[in-house]
Amino acid sequence: MKINRLFKDSFVYMLTEFFNKGIPFILLPILTRYLTPDEYGILSLYTTYIFVMLIFSGLSVQGVINVNFYKLSKYDLSAFISSSIVLFIISSCVVLIVLIAFKNVIAKLLAIDVVWVFIGFFIAFFKQFYVIVTGVLKMENKAIKYGVLQVSNMILEIVISLVLITVFFYNHEGRFIGIILATSFFGCYSIFFLIKNKYVNYVFNYAYFKEAFNFGFPLIPHQLSFWLRNGVDRIVIMKLLTASAVGIYSAGYQIGFGISMLAMAINQAYQPFLYRKLLNISTENKVALVKYTYVYFGLIMVLATFVSLFSKYILKIIATEKYVEALDLIPYFAFAAAFHGMYLMVVNYIFYANKTKLLAKITLTTGLIHLAFVYFGIQYEGIVGAAKASLISYFLTFILTWVLSSSVYAMPWLFKKSLKNSQ
């Protein structure tokens, strides 16, 4: 892929990422007007719960499919995807058993009815097929088709949610219903897509199954580290403060962390480009990749500064006065998002080198550090202390991941011309 193609695809991914990952951000002006901070806090906790379901049921199978996409023939790739689907179906069954045993505890923790505990599970289940298909389209460099699929999903989810909340005056449950209906529809479509395009061949390969497991299972602590940063903090706030504080905290997070939508969009286009480059790359091309990465680092820090300086005006446009306390949180989340975007650039080399076990140790450690900082931060500064904890943990995660990336896949981060190609 040429650089100009990369920028074109990045633009498409940026738009679709904004609409897809940015749904909470897009809905924020409306939700903050129709939902109280308490209801918005419960909504935030529930979306975090769905994220946890995705971690344990999916085992990051889409990531290992991406890594092998260019290494396998179409037939072998379809066998790999089929075997990976078997893996996440088995893991989903294990998760369901756990939910049946602890359904009442989870429902009480999230302040929801028990039925929503199981609906969250099915949202995650159907979402796995959808994630695989969007990954396939990305690796095929079909940015337009990828964008159409993502935006269609977004429109259906938003329309259902808004109609239920603004017309029929549902509370946060209207948003829940919008998510389950849209996810179920596009999950079924994704199954049809995989079959029609022969990305599944009903062949079970134990070697592929084992590879997917060895890739994904160590990533559970890694993925949970993000939950520790973006989920447990809300639970701690709920327990130590109030649901209203969770709502204000979540609103500040959505505004400040909006930068991450751009970062993830760029990474969507950059990852397949990078994986192809690394198959046969010269030292000069490695230096060029590093230079582009440093330019990206600089630009995302400038963007975080901009959001911080104009946070007062952004908050005034997006939220009501009920959420004015979120103003003090936005700068911390903006720079935390910048460090997360920088992390995305360096972690790709670790995935490519298949060193996910080492990555999991770093991210889990920083996630636990974050949890400790959140707890003590809330004790001294309330939700502002929790926001500061996010900034510190994302910074530590980026630095430590960068160090690990340099050790598992050599890149000329200091522009050393004598660097040898290695994986």
C-alpha positions as a Markdown table, in Angstrom:
| # | Residue | x | y | z |
|---|---|---|---|---|
| 1 | Met | 0.0 | 0.0 | 0.0 |
| 2 | Lys | 1.4 | 3.4 | -1.0 |
| 3 | Ile | 1.5 | 6.3 | 1.5 |
| 4 | Asn | -1.2 | 8.2 | -0.3 |
| 5 | Arg | -3.5 | 5.1 | -0.2 |
| 6 | Leu | -2.7 | 4.9 | 3.5 |
| 7 | Phe | -3.9 | 8.5 | 4.0 |
| 8 | Lys | -7.0 | 7.9 | 2.0 |
| 9 | Asp | -7.9 | 4.8 | 4.0 |
| 10 | Ser | -7.0 | 6.6 | 7.2 |
| 11 | Phe | -9.6 | 9.3 | 6.3 |
| 12 | Val | -12.3 | 6.7 | 5.7 |
| 13 | Tyr | -11.4 | 4.9 | 8.9 |
| 14 | Met | -11.3 | 8.2 | 10.8 |
| 15 | Leu | -14.9 | 9.0 | 9.7 |
| 16 | Thr | -16.2 | 5.6 | 10.4 |
| 17 | Glu | -14.3 | 5.3 | 13.7 |
| 18 | Phe | -15.8 | 8.6 | 14.8 |
| 19 | Phe | -19.3 | 7.4 | 14.0 |
| 20 | Asn | -18.8 | 3.9 | 15.4 |
| 21 | Lys | -16.6 | 4.2 | 18.4 |
| 22 | Gly | -17.8 | 7.7 | 18.9 |
| 23 | Ile | -21.5 | 6.7 | 19.4 |
| 24 | Pro | -21.3 | 7.5 | 23.1 |
| 25 | Phe | -19.7 | 10.9 | 22.2 |
| 26 | Ile | -22.3 | 11.6 | 19.5 |
| 27 | Leu | -25.2 | 10.7 | 21.8 |
| 28 | Leu | -23.7 | 12.7 | 24.7 |
| 29 | Pro | -25.5 | 16.0 | 24.0 |
| 30 | Ile | -28.9 | 14.2 | 23.9 |
| 31 | Leu | -28.3 | 11.7 | 26.7 |
| 32 | Thr | -27.2 | 14.4 | 29.1 |
| 33 | Arg | -30.4 | 16.3 | 28.5 |
| 34 | Tyr | -32.8 | 13.3 | 28.8 |
| 35 | Leu | -30.9 | 11.3 | 31.4 |
| 36 | Thr | -30.0 | 12.3 | 34.9 |
| 37 | Pro | -26.3 | 11.9 | 35.9 |
| 38 | Asp | -27.4 | 8.8 | 37.9 |
| 39 | Glu | -29.0 | 7.2 | 34.8 |
| 40 | Tyr | -26.0 | 8.1 | 32.7 |
| 41 | Gly | -23.8 | 6.6 | 35.3 |
| 42 | Ile | -25.7 | 3.3 | 35.1 |
| 43 | Leu | -25.5 | 3.4 | 31.3 |
| 44 | Ser | -21.7 | 3.8 | 31.6 |
| 45 | Leu | -21.4 | 0.9 | 34.0 |
| 46 | Tyr | -23.4 | -1.4 | 31.6 |
| 47 | Thr | -21.4 | -0.6 | 28.5 |
| 48 | Thr | -18.3 | -1.4 | 30.6 |
| 49 | Tyr | -19.9 | -4.7 | 31.5 |
| 50 | Ile | -20.4 | -5.5 | 27.8 |
| 51 | Phe | -16.7 | -4.8 | 27.2 |
| 52 | Val | -15.8 | -7.3 | 29.9 |
| 53 | Met | -18.0 | -9.9 | 28.2 |
| 54 | Leu | -16.2 | -9.3 | 24.9 |
| 55 | Ile | -12.9 | -9.9 | 26.6 |
| 56 | Phe | -13.7 | -13.3 | 28.1 |
| 57 | Ser | -16.0 | -14.6 | 25.4 |
| 58 | Gly | -13.9 | -13.5 | 22.4 |
| 59 | Leu | -10.4 | -14.2 | 23.6 |
| 60 | Ser | -9.1 | -11.6 | 21.0 |
| 61 | Val | -9.6 | -14.0 | 18.1 |
| 62 | Gln | -9.9 | -11.2 | 15.6 |
| 63 | Gly | -6.4 | -10.0 | 16.5 |
| 64 | Val | -4.7 | -13.3 | 15.7 |
| 65 | Ile | -6.8 | -13.5 | 12.5 |
| 66 | Asn | -5.3 | -10.2 | 11.4 |
| 67 | Val | -1.8 | -11.3 | 12.2 |
| 68 | Asn | -2.2 | -14.4 | 10.0 |
| 69 | Phe | -4.2 | -12.8 | 7.3 |
| 70 | Tyr | -1.3 | -12.3 | 4.9 |
| 71 | Lys | 0.6 | -15.4 | 6.0 |
| 72 | Leu | -2.0 | -18.0 | 5.0 |
| 73 | Ser | -3.7 | -19.0 | 1.8 |
| 74 | Lys | -7.5 | -18.3 | 1.5 |
| 75 | Tyr | -8.3 | -22.0 | 2.3 |
| 76 | Asp | -6.0 | -22.1 | 5.3 |
| 77 | Leu | -7.3 | -18.7 | 6.5 |
| 78 | Ser | -10.8 | -19.9 | 6.4 |
| 79 | Ala | -9.8 | -23.0 | 8.4 |
| 80 | Phe | -8.1 | -20.6 | 10.8 |
| 81 | Ile | -11.2 | -18.5 | 11.2 |
| 82 | Ser | -13.4 | -21.5 | 11.6 |
| 83 | Ser | -11.2 | -22.9 | 14.3 |
| 84 | Ser | -11.1 | -19.5 | 16.0 |
| 85 | Ile | -14.9 | -19.3 | 16.0 |
| 86 | Val | -15.0 | -22.7 | 17.8 |
| 87 | Leu | -12.7 | -21.2 | 20.4 |
| 88 | Phe | -14.8 | -18.2 | 21.2 |
| 89 | Ile | -18.0 | -20.3 | 21.2 |
| 90 | Ile | -16.4 | -22.6 | 23.8 |
| 91 | Ser | -15.2 | -19.6 | 25.9 |
| 92 | Ser | -18.7 | -18.0 | 25.6 |
| 93 | Cys | -20.3 | -21.1 | 27.0 |
| 94 | Val | -17.9 | -21.0 | 30.0 |
| 95 | Val | -18.8 | -17.3 | 30.5 |
| 96 | Leu | -22.5 | -18.1 | 30.4 |
| 97 | Ile | -22.1 | -20.7 | 33.1 |
| 98 | Val | -20.4 | -18.1 | 35.3 |
| 99 | Leu | -23.1 | -15.6 | 34.7 |
| 100 | Ile | -25.8 | -18.0 | 35.7 |
| 101 | Ala | -24.0 | -18.6 | 39.0 |
| 102 | Phe | -23.4 | -15.0 | 39.8 |
| 103 | Lys | -26.3 | -13.2 | 38.0 |
| 104 | Asn | -27.7 | -11.6 | 41.1 |
| 105 | Val | -24.4 | -10.3 | 42.4 |
| 106 | Ile | -23.6 | -8.7 | 39.0 |
| 107 | Ala | -27.1 | -7.2 | 38.7 |
| 108 | Lys | -26.8 | -5.6 | 42.1 |
| 109 | Leu | -23.3 | -4.3 | 41.3 |
| 110 | Leu | -24.5 | -2.7 | 38.1 |
| 111 | Ala | -27.8 | -1.5 | 39.5 |
| 112 | Ile | -29.8 | -3.3 | 36.7 |
| 113 | Asp | -32.3 | -6.1 | 36.4 |
| 114 | Val | -31.0 | -9.6 | 36.1 |
| 115 | Val | -32.4 | -10.0 | 32.5 |
| 116 | Trp | -30.0 | -7.3 | 31.4 |
| 117 | Val | -27.1 | -9.3 | 32.7 |
| 118 | Phe | -27.9 | -12.1 | 30.1 |
| 119 | Ile | -28.7 | -9.6 | 27.4 |
| 120 | Gly | -25.3 | -8.1 | 27.8 |
| 121 | Phe | -23.8 | -11.6 | 27.2 |
| 122 | Phe | -25.7 | -12.0 | 23.9 |
| 123 | Ile | -24.6 | -8.5 | 22.8 |
| 124 | Ala | -21.0 | -9.6 | 23.2 |
| 125 | Phe | -21.6 | -13.0 | 21.5 |
| 126 | Phe | -23.1 | -11.4 | 18.3 |
| 127 | Lys | -20.5 | -8.7 | 18.4 |
| 128 | Gln | -17.7 | -11.2 | 18.0 |
| 129 | Phe | -18.9 | -12.2 | 14.5 |
| 130 | Tyr | -19.2 | -8.5 | 13.6 |
| 131 | Val | -15.7 | -7.8 | 14.8 |
| 132 | Ile | -14.2 | -10.6 | 12.7 |
| 133 | Val | -15.9 | -9.3 | 9.6 |
| 134 | Thr | -14.8 | -5.7 | 10.1 |
| 135 | Gly | -11.3 | -7.0 | 10.7 |
| 136 | Val | -11.4 | -9.0 | 7.4 |
| 137 | Leu | -12.6 | -6.0 | 5.5 |
| 138 | Lys | -9.8 | -3.9 | 7.0 |
| 139 | Met | -7.1 | -6.4 | 6.1 |
| 140 | Glu | -8.5 | -6.6 | 2.6 |
| 141 | Asn | -8.1 | -2.8 | 2.4 |
| 142 | Lys | -11.8 | -2.5 | 1.6 |
| 143 | Ala | -12.1 | 0.8 | 3.5 |
| 144 | Ile | -15.4 | 1.9 | 1.8 |
| 145 | Lys | -17.2 | -1.4 | 2.5 |
| 146 | Tyr | -15.8 | -1.3 | 6.0 |
| 147 | Gly | -17.1 | 2.2 | 6.4 |
| 148 | Val | -20.6 | 1.4 | 5.0 |
| 149 | Leu | -21.0 | -1.5 | 7.4 |
| 150 | Gln | -19.8 | 0.5 | 10.4 |
| 151 | Val | -21.9 | 3.5 | 9.7 |
| 152 | Ser | -25.0 | 1.4 | 9.0 |
| 153 | Asn | -24.6 | -0.3 | 12.3 |
| 154 | Met | -24.2 | 3.0 | 14.0 |
| 155 | Ile | -27.3 | 4.6 | 12.4 |
| 156 | Leu | -29.5 | 1.7 | 13.3 |
| 157 | Glu | -28.2 | 1.7 | 16.9 |
| 158 | Ile | -28.6 | 5.5 | 17.3 |
| 159 | Val | -32.1 | 5.7 | 15.7 |
| 160 | Ile | -33.5 | 3.0 | 17.9 |
| 161 | Ser | -31.9 | 4.4 | 21.0 |
| 162 | Leu | -33.0 | 8.0 | 20.3 |
| 163 | Val | -36.6 | 7.0 | 19.4 |
| 164 | Leu | -37.0 | 5.0 | 22.6 |
| 165 | Ile | -35.4 | 7.7 | 24.8 |
| 166 | Thr | -36.8 | 10.9 | 23.3 |
| 167 | Val | -40.2 | 9.7 | 21.9 |
| 168 | Phe | -41.2 | 7.0 | 24.3 |
| 169 | Phe | -39.3 | 8.4 | 27.2 |
| 170 | Tyr | -37.4 | 5.3 | 28.1 |
| 171 | Asn | -34.5 | 5.9 | 30.5 |
| 172 | His | -31.1 | 4.3 | 30.1 |
| 173 | Glu | -32.8 | 1.0 | 29.2 |
| 174 | Gly | -33.8 | 2.6 | 25.8 |
| 175 | Arg | -30.1 | 2.8 | 25.0 |
| 176 | Phe | -29.7 | -0.9 | 26.1 |
| 177 | Ile | -32.4 | -2.0 | 23.7 |
| 178 | Gly | -30.9 | 0.0 | 20.8 |
| 179 | Ile | -27.6 | -1.8 | 21.4 |
| 180 | Ile | -29.0 | -5.3 | 21.5 |
| 181 | Leu | -31.2 | -4.9 | 18.4 |
| 182 | Ala | -28.5 | -3.4 | 16.2 |
| 183 | Thr | -25.9 | -5.8 | 17.4 |
| 184 | Ser | -28.1 | -8.9 | 16.8 |
| 185 | Phe | -29.0 | -7.8 | 13.3 |
| 186 | Phe | -25.4 | -7.1 | 12.2 |
| 187 | Gly | -24.2 | -10.1 | 14.0 |
| 188 | Cys | -26.5 | -12.3 | 11.9 |
| 189 | Tyr | -25.4 | -10.4 | 8.8 |
| 190 | Ser | -21.7 | -11.1 | 9.7 |
| 191 | Ile | -22.3 | -14.8 | 9.9 |
| 192 | Phe | -23.9 | -14.7 | 6.5 |
| 193 | Phe | -21.0 | -12.7 | 5.2 |
| 194 | Leu | -18.4 | -15.2 | 6.4 |
| 195 | Ile | -20.2 | -18.1 | 4.9 |
| 196 | Lys | -21.0 | -16.4 | 1.6 |
| 197 | Asn | -17.4 | -15.2 | 1.1 |
| 198 | Lys | -15.9 | -18.6 | 2.1 |
| 199 | Tyr | -14.1 | -17.3 | 5.2 |
| 200 | Val | -15.3 | -20.3 | 7.0 |
| 201 | Asn | -14.9 | -23.8 | 5.6 |
| 202 | Tyr | -16.2 | -25.9 | 8.5 |
| 203 | Val | -12.8 | -27.5 | 8.9 |
| 204 | Phe | -11.5 | -27.7 | 12.5 |
| 205 | Asn | -7.7 | -27.5 | 12.8 |
| 206 | Tyr | -6.4 | -28.1 | 16.2 |
| 207 | Ala | -3.1 | -26.4 | 15.5 |
| 208 | Tyr | -4.9 | -23.3 | 14.5 |
| 209 | Phe | -7.2 | -23.6 | 17.5 |
| 210 | Lys | -4.2 | -23.8 | 19.8 |
| 211 | Glu | -2.5 | -20.9 | 18.1 |
| 212 | Ala | -5.6 | -18.7 | 18.5 |
| 213 | Phe | -5.8 | -19.8 | 22.2 |
| 214 | Asn | -2.1 | -19.1 | 22.9 |
| 215 | Phe | -2.5 | -15.7 | 21.3 |
| 216 | Gly | -5.8 | -14.7 | 22.9 |
| 217 | Phe | -5.7 | -16.2 | 26.4 |
| 218 | Pro | -2.6 | -14.3 | 27.5 |
| 219 | Leu | -4.3 | -11.1 | 26.3 |
| 220 | Ile | -7.1 | -11.5 | 28.8 |
| 221 | Pro | -5.0 | -9.7 | 31.5 |
| 222 | His | -4.0 | -7.2 | 28.8 |
| 223 | Gln | -7.6 | -6.5 | 27.9 |
| 224 | Leu | -8.7 | -6.5 | 31.5 |
| 225 | Ser | -6.1 | -3.7 | 32.2 |
| 226 | Phe | -8.2 | -1.4 | 30.0 |
| 227 | Trp | -11.2 | -2.5 | 32.0 |
| 228 | Leu | -9.3 | -1.6 | 35.2 |
| 229 | Arg | -8.7 | 1.8 | 33.7 |
| 230 | Asn | -12.1 | 2.4 | 32.1 |
| 231 | Gly | -14.5 | 0.2 | 34.1 |
| 232 | Val | -13.4 | -0.5 | 37.6 |
| 233 | Asp | -12.8 | 3.2 | 38.2 |
| 234 | Arg | -16.5 | 3.8 | 37.7 |
| 235 | Ile | -17.4 | 1.0 | 40.0 |
| 236 | Val | -15.1 | 2.4 | 42.7 |
| 237 | Ile | -16.6 | 5.9 | 42.2 |
| 238 | Met | -20.1 | 4.3 | 42.5 |
| 239 | Lys | -19.2 | 2.7 | 45.8 |
| 240 | Leu | -17.2 | 5.6 | 47.3 |
| 241 | Leu | -19.3 | 8.4 | 45.9 |
| 242 | Thr | -22.6 | 8.3 | 43.9 |
| 243 | Ala | -24.1 | 7.2 | 40.6 |
| 244 | Ser | -24.3 | 10.9 | 39.7 |
| 245 | Ala | -20.5 | 11.2 | 40.2 |
| 246 | Val | -20.1 | 8.2 | 37.8 |
| 247 | Gly | -22.2 | 10.1 | 35.2 |
| 248 | Ile | -20.2 | 13.3 | 35.5 |
| 249 | Tyr | -17.0 | 11.3 | 35.4 |
| 250 | Ser | -18.1 | 9.4 | 32.3 |
| 251 | Ala | -19.2 | 12.6 | 30.5 |
| 252 | Gly | -15.8 | 14.2 | 31.1 |
| 253 | Tyr | -14.1 | 11.0 | 29.9 |
| 254 | Gln | -16.2 | 10.9 | 26.7 |
| 255 | Ile | -15.2 | 14.5 | 25.8 |
| 256 | Gly | -11.5 | 14.3 | 26.7 |
| 257 | Phe | -11.0 | 10.8 | 25.3 |
| 258 | Gly | -12.6 | 11.8 | 22.0 |
| 259 | Ile | -9.1 | 12.1 | 20.7 |
| 260 | Ser | -8.8 | 8.4 | 20.9 |
| 261 | Met | -11.3 | 8.0 | 18.1 |
| 262 | Leu | -8.9 | 9.7 | 15.7 |
| 263 | Ala | -6.0 | 7.6 | 17.1 |
| 264 | Met | -7.9 | 4.3 | 16.6 |
| 265 | Ala | -9.0 | 5.3 | 13.2 |
| 266 | Ile | -5.4 | 6.0 | 12.1 |
| 267 | Asn | -4.4 | 2.7 | 13.6 |
| 268 | Gln | -7.1 | 0.9 | 11.7 |
| 269 | Ala | -5.5 | 1.9 | 8.4 |
| 270 | Tyr | -1.9 | 1.7 | 9.7 |
| 271 | Gln | -2.0 | -1.8 | 11.1 |
| 272 | Pro | -2.5 | -3.8 | 7.8 |
| 273 | Phe | -0.1 | -1.4 | 6.1 |
| 274 | Leu | 2.5 | -2.1 | 8.8 |
| 275 | Tyr | 2.1 | -5.8 | 8.8 |
| 276 | Arg | 2.6 | -6.0 | 5.0 |
| 277 | Lys | 5.7 | -3.8 | 5.3 |
| 278 | Leu | 7.3 | -5.9 | 8.0 |
| 279 | Leu | 7.2 | -9.0 | 5.9 |
| 280 | Asn | 10.2 | -7.8 | 3.9 |
| 281 | Ile | 11.5 | -4.4 | 5.1 |
| 282 | Ser | 14.8 | -2.6 | 4.7 |
| 283 | Thr | 16.6 | -0.5 | 7.3 |
| 284 | Glu | 15.7 | 2.7 | 5.4 |
| 285 | Asn | 12.0 | 1.8 | 5.4 |
| 286 | Lys | 12.2 | 1.2 | 9.1 |
| 287 | Val | 13.7 | 4.6 | 9.7 |
| 288 | Ala | 10.9 | 6.1 | 7.5 |
| 289 | Leu | 8.3 | 4.3 | 9.7 |
| 290 | Val | 9.8 | 5.7 | 12.8 |
| 291 | Lys | 9.9 | 9.3 | 11.5 |
| 292 | Tyr | 6.2 | 9.1 | 10.5 |
| 293 | Thr | 5.5 | 7.7 | 14.0 |
| 294 | Tyr | 7.2 | 10.7 | 15.7 |
| 295 | Val | 5.3 | 13.1 | 13.5 |
| 296 | Tyr | 2.1 | 11.4 | 14.7 |
| 297 | Phe | 3.2 | 11.6 | 18.3 |
| 298 | Gly | 3.7 | 15.4 | 18.0 |
| 299 | Leu | 0.4 | 16.0 | 16.3 |
| 300 | Ile | -1.7 | 14.0 | 18.8 |
| 301 | Met | 0.0 | 16.0 | 21.7 |
| 302 | Val | -1.0 | 19.2 | 20.0 |
| 303 | Leu | -4.5 | 18.0 | 19.6 |
| 304 | Ala | -4.7 | 17.1 | 23.4 |
| 305 | Thr | -3.5 | 20.6 | 24.2 |
| 306 | Phe | -6.2 | 22.1 | 22.0 |
| 307 | Val | -8.9 | 20.1 | 23.7 |
| 308 | Ser | -7.6 | 21.1 | 27.1 |
| 309 | Leu | -7.5 | 24.8 | 26.3 |
| 310 | Phe | -11.0 | 24.9 | 24.8 |
| 311 | Ser | -12.6 | 22.3 | 27.1 |
| 312 | Lys | -14.9 | 25.0 | 28.6 |
| 313 | Tyr | -16.5 | 25.7 | 25.2 |
| 314 | Ile | -16.7 | 22.1 | 24.2 |
| 315 | Leu | -18.5 | 21.1 | 27.4 |
| 316 | Lys | -20.9 | 24.0 | 27.0 |
| 317 | Ile | -21.9 | 22.8 | 23.5 |
| 318 | Ile | -22.1 | 19.1 | 24.4 |
| 319 | Ala | -23.5 | 18.9 | 27.9 |
| 320 | Thr | -25.9 | 20.7 | 30.2 |
| 321 | Glu | -25.0 | 22.6 | 33.4 |
| 322 | Lys | -25.8 | 19.4 | 35.4 |
| 323 | Tyr | -22.4 | 18.1 | 34.1 |
| 324 | Val | -20.3 | 21.3 | 34.7 |
| 325 | Glu | -18.1 | 19.4 | 37.2 |
| 326 | Ala | -16.7 | 17.4 | 34.3 |
| 327 | Leu | -14.8 | 20.5 | 33.1 |
| 328 | Asp | -12.0 | 19.8 | 35.6 |
| 329 | Leu | -11.6 | 16.3 | 34.2 |
| 330 | Ile | -11.3 | 16.9 | 30.5 |
| 331 | Pro | -7.6 | 18.0 | 30.3 |
| 332 | Tyr | -6.4 | 14.8 | 32.2 |
| 333 | Phe | -8.5 | 12.6 | 29.9 |
| 334 | Ala | -7.3 | 14.4 | 26.8 |
| 335 | Phe | -3.6 | 13.8 | 27.5 |
| 336 | Ala | -4.4 | 10.2 | 28.7 |
| 337 | Ala | -6.1 | 9.7 | 25.3 |
| 338 | Ala | -3.0 | 11.1 | 23.5 |
| 339 | Phe | -0.7 | 8.6 | 25.3 |
| 340 | His | -3.2 | 5.8 | 24.4 |
| 341 | Gly | -2.9 | 6.8 | 20.8 |
| 342 | Met | 0.9 | 6.7 | 21.0 |
| 343 | Tyr | 0.6 | 3.3 | 22.7 |
| 344 | Leu | -1.4 | 2.0 | 19.7 |
| 345 | Met | 1.5 | 2.8 | 17.3 |
| 346 | Val | 4.1 | 0.9 | 19.3 |
| 347 | Val | 2.0 | -2.1 | 20.4 |
| 348 | Asn | 1.5 | -3.3 | 16.8 |
| 349 | Tyr | 5.1 | -4.6 | 16.8 |
| 350 | Ile | 4.4 | -6.7 | 19.8 |
| 351 | Phe | 1.4 | -8.2 | 18.2 |
| 352 | Tyr | 3.3 | -8.9 | 15.0 |
| 353 | Ala | 6.1 | -10.6 | 17.0 |
| 354 | Asn | 3.4 | -12.6 | 18.9 |
| 355 | Lys | 4.7 | -11.6 | 22.3 |
| 356 | Thr | 1.3 | -11.0 | 23.9 |
| 357 | Lys | 2.3 | -12.7 | 27.2 |
| 358 | Leu | 4.9 | -10.1 | 27.9 |
| 359 | Leu | 2.5 | -7.3 | 26.9 |
| 360 | Ala | -0.1 | -8.7 | 29.3 |
| 361 | Lys | 2.3 | -8.4 | 32.2 |
| 362 | Ile | 2.9 | -4.7 | 31.5 |
| 363 | Thr | -0.7 | -3.7 | 31.0 |
| 364 | Leu | -2.1 | -5.7 | 33.9 |
| 365 | Thr | 0.5 | -4.2 | 36.2 |
| 366 | Thr | -0.3 | -0.7 | 35.1 |
| 367 | Gly | -4.0 | -1.5 | 35.3 |
| 368 | Leu | -3.5 | -2.5 | 39.0 |
| 369 | Ile | -1.5 | 0.6 | 39.6 |
| 370 | His | -4.3 | 2.6 | 38.1 |
| 371 | Leu | -6.8 | 1.0 | 40.4 |
| 372 | Ala | -4.7 | 1.8 | 43.5 |
| 373 | Phe | -4.3 | 5.4 | 42.3 |
| 374 | Val | -8.0 | 5.7 | 41.6 |
| 375 | Tyr | -8.9 | 4.5 | 45.1 |
| 376 | Phe | -6.6 | 6.9 | 46.9 |
| 377 | Gly | -7.2 | 9.7 | 44.4 |
| 378 | Ile | -10.9 | 9.6 | 45.1 |
| 379 | Gln | -10.2 | 9.7 | 48.8 |
| 380 | Tyr | -8.2 | 13.0 | 48.5 |
| 381 | Glu | -9.6 | 14.7 | 45.4 |
| 382 | Gly | -12.8 | 13.0 | 44.4 |
| 383 | Ile | -13.4 | 12.3 | 40.7 |
| 384 | Val | -10.5 | 14.7 | 39.8 |
| 385 | Gly | -8.2 | 12.3 | 41.6 |
| 386 | Ala | -9.6 | 9.4 | 39.5 |
| 387 | Ala | -9.0 | 11.4 | 36.3 |
| 388 | Lys | -5.3 | 12.1 | 37.3 |
| 389 | Ala | -4.9 | 8.3 | 37.9 |
| 390 | Ser | -6.0 | 7.7 | 34.3 |
| 391 | Leu | -3.4 | 10.1 | 33.0 |
| 392 | Ile | -0.6 | 8.5 | 35.0 |
| 393 | Ser | -1.5 | 4.9 | 34.1 |
| 394 | Tyr | -1.9 | 5.6 | 30.4 |
| 395 | Phe | 1.5 | 7.3 | 30.4 |
| 396 | Leu | 3.2 | 4.4 | 32.2 |
| 397 | Thr | 1.5 | 1.9 | 29.8 |
| 398 | Phe | 2.8 | 3.8 | 26.7 |
| 399 | Ile | 6.4 | 4.0 | 28.0 |
| 400 | Leu | 6.6 | 0.4 | 29.2 |
| 401 | Thr | 5.0 | -0.9 | 26.0 |
| 402 | Trp | 7.4 | 1.1 | 23.9 |
| 403 | Val | 10.3 | -0.4 | 25.8 |
| 404 | Leu | 8.9 | -3.9 | 25.3 |
| 405 | Ser | 8.2 | -3.2 | 21.6 |
| 406 | Ser | 11.9 | -2.2 | 21.1 |
| 407 | Ser | 13.1 | -5.4 | 22.7 |
| 408 | Val | 10.8 | -7.9 | 20.7 |
| 409 | Tyr | 11.0 | -6.2 | 17.3 |
| 410 | Ala | 14.0 | -4.0 | 16.6 |
| 411 | Met | 13.2 | -0.6 | 15.2 |
| 412 | Pro | 15.6 | 2.4 | 14.7 |
| 413 | Trp | 13.9 | 4.6 | 17.3 |
| 414 | Leu | 17.2 | 6.5 | 17.6 |
| 415 | Phe | 17.7 | 6.4 | 13.8 |
| 416 | Lys | 20.6 | 3.9 | 14.0 |
| 417 | Lys | 21.5 | 3.0 | 10.5 |
| 418 | Ser | 23.3 | -0.2 | 11.5 |
| 419 | Leu | 20.0 | -1.9 | 12.7 |
| 420 | Lys | 19.5 | -5.4 | 11.5 |
| 421 | Asn | 16.2 | -6.8 | 10.4 |
| 422 | Ser | 14.8 | -8.9 | 13.2 |
| 423 | Gln | 11.6 | -10.1 | 14.6 |
